[in-house]
Amino acid sequence: MGALSPPPAMTRIEPALVLEQIEVHWPHGTPFPALDWRVPAGAALVQGGPGSGKTTVLRLLAGALPAARGRILLHGAPVQPAQVFWSERDAAGCEKRLVRDWWRALAARYPAWDAAALARHVDGFALAPHQEKAFFMLSTGTRRKAWLAAALASGAPLTLIDEPLAGLDLASARYLAAAIAEAAQQPNRVIVVAHDAPLADVPWAAELALPDAA
C-alpha cells in the first residue's frame, strides 16, 4: 500500500484591512477601547444603534479622526487618503456643481474608476434626469443616490458608506444591496458599510457589532 497523501492545506484568507488595538479618547469616555478587527476583501458591516460609534469607525478609517492608540492598515500599509472614497469628504463643497461634472472630477481622481459601472448605477438609481442638475437642486434621496453611484464606481480600495438606506425608496434600496454585492467581488477592495442592520442579499465578509450607547 502506498503512503497516504497529506490532506490539502486549508486556504487562509489574509485580511485586506486591519484595525489593531484602536482606541479613541473622548472627554466623556472611550466608546470602543482596544478595537481589533480584521477584514478580508469584500463587503464589511459595522453594525450598531444610534450613538454606538458607527460613524466614528468610518471617520477613523477615512483618517478624519486620529486614534489615540493603535494602527489601521490596508494591504499591509498605513491607509492613504487617495485610497479611500468617503462621501463626507469627496462631496464637500459640491452644492453648486453639476452632478455629471462632479462625477468627471472623481473619475480623474480615482485610477480604478469604472465608467461602465457608473452607467449601470445611473440606470439602477434612475439618475439619468438629474445628471445636468446642481446638487442643491436635488432632493436628499437623489443626492444620496448620486453619492452612492460614485462610491461604487470609484473602485477605491477602501470605500466607506454610512447609513446606506437613508432617504432611499424601496426600489433604490434593493438596487443598492445588489450593487454593493457586485462591487464587493472586485479583488482587493473593501467596502465598509455602517448601518443598524445587515442589508439583505449582501454577502458580508466581516461584521463588527458595536454595543449600543448607554
N, C-alpha and C positions, 0 to 999 in steps of 0.2 A: 504494500500500500504506500502510495506516495505521501510526502509530507503535506500536511494541511496548509492551505494558503491563509495568511493572516486576514482578519476581517478588514474591509475597506475603512480607511480613516474617515472619521466624521468631518465634514466640511465646517470650518469655523468661520462665522461671519464677523469680519472685523468692523468695529464701529467707524462710521464716517464722521460723526460728531460726538465729542466728549466734553461733558461738564464734570470737572473734578474738584471736589471739596469747595464748591462755590458758597460764599457767604456774602450777604448784603446786610449792612448795618443801618438801621433806621433809628431815629430818636425814640420811637415807641417800642422798639424790639426788633427781632430778626424773623421775617416771615418763613424762611426755609433755610435754616442753618446747615452748613456742610452738605449742600446739594450735590449728589452724584448721579449722572445719567449718561448712558452710552447708547447711541442711536445709530443703527445701520442705515444705509441709503434707503430712501423711500419716504413714506408719509409718517409723521410722528405727531402724537396728540399730547398737548398739555391741557389737562382737564381739572376743573375746579369751579366753585361757585364764585359769586361776587366777592371781591376783596381777598381772594385766595392767593393772588400773585401771578396769575397767568400772563398778564401784560408785562409784569416785571421781568419774567423769564425771557420774553421776546426782546425787551429793551436790553437785557444783558447780552443776548445773542447778537443783537444789532450793534453792540458797542456803544449804545447811548447811555448806559448805566454801568459804571465801573464796579467790579466786585471788590469787596474789602479783602477777600482772600480767595485763592483758587485760580484755576485757569480754564479756558474754553479753547478747544482745538477742533479744527476742521481738516480732515485728511492729514492729521498728524502735525499740523502747524497752527499757530495762532490765527484766528479769523481776521480777515482783512475786509474793510468796508466795501471794496469793489466786488467781493464775493457774495454780498448779501442784498437781496431785494426786500425792502421793508417799506410799505406804502406810507407810513407816517413820515419817513424821511424823503422817499422818492416823489411823493405827491405834494410835498411842501411848496407853497407858492404857486401852485398851478391853477388857481381860481380863474385867471383871465386867459389861460391858454386853451387853444382848441384841443379836443381830445386826440385827434389824429396827430397834431404836432407834438403833443406830449409823448405819444407812442413812438414817433420817429426819433425823438431825442433819446428815449430809453433804448431803442434799437442800436443807437451809436454807442451807448454806454456799456451794454452787456454783450460780450462776444458770442455767447451762445443763444442770443435772441432768435426765436423761431417765428418767422413771419407766417408760415403756414398754420402754426398753432394759433397765432393771434386771429387769423381769419376764421378758424373754427370757433374760437371763443366769441368773436363778434356775432356770428350766427347763433351760437348757443345761448348767449345772453341778450339777443335781439338788440344789439348796439348799433346796427347799421344806420338808423335815422339820427343818431346822436354824434357821429364822428366829427362833424363840422361845427359842433357847438362848443362853446367855452364851458369849463367845469361849473362856473357859477350859475349857468342856465339849467343845470341838470338837477333832478330830484336826488335825494340822498341815496335811494336804492340804485339808480342808474349810475351815479358817481362811483359807488362801490363796485358795481359790475365792471366799469372801466378800469378800476384799480386791480380787480381780481384777474381780468383778462391779461393785463400787463404782467402781473406777478407770475402767472402760469406760463406766459410766453417768454418770459425773461431768460429762462434757462439758468438762472442764478444758482450756484452750487448750494446756497443756503437761502431758502425762500420762506418768509415769515408771514403768516396770515392770522390776524386777530379777529375774533368773533365773526366767523365767515358768513353766517346767515343773517346778520343784522341788515335790515332793510330789503331783503330779497323776497320775491314772491316764490311760491311753491315750485313752479317750473324752473326758475333760475337756481333754486337750492338743489334741486335734483341734478341739474346740469353741472353745478359746481362740484358735487360729490364725484360724478363721473370724470370730470376734468382733472380733479386732484388725483384720482386713482390712475389716470393715464399719465400725468406728468411725473408721478412718483415712480414710474417704471424706468425713467431715464437713469442711466448709470451714474453713480457717484453724486446724485443730487438728493438733498434732504429738504423736505417741505414740512415745516413745523407749524401746526395749526393749534391755536388756543381757543378752546370752546368749553362749554359746560357739560357737553355730552359728545360721544363719538358720532360722526356723520355716518349714516347708513351707507353700505356698499363701498366704503373706503378701506382697503387692506392696510391697517396700521402696522408699521414695522416696529413701533415702540410707543409706549404710553407712560406719561408721568402724571400721577394723580396728586394734586396739591390739597392739603386739608383746608376746609372752609374756614374763613375768618371767624374768630370767636365773637 
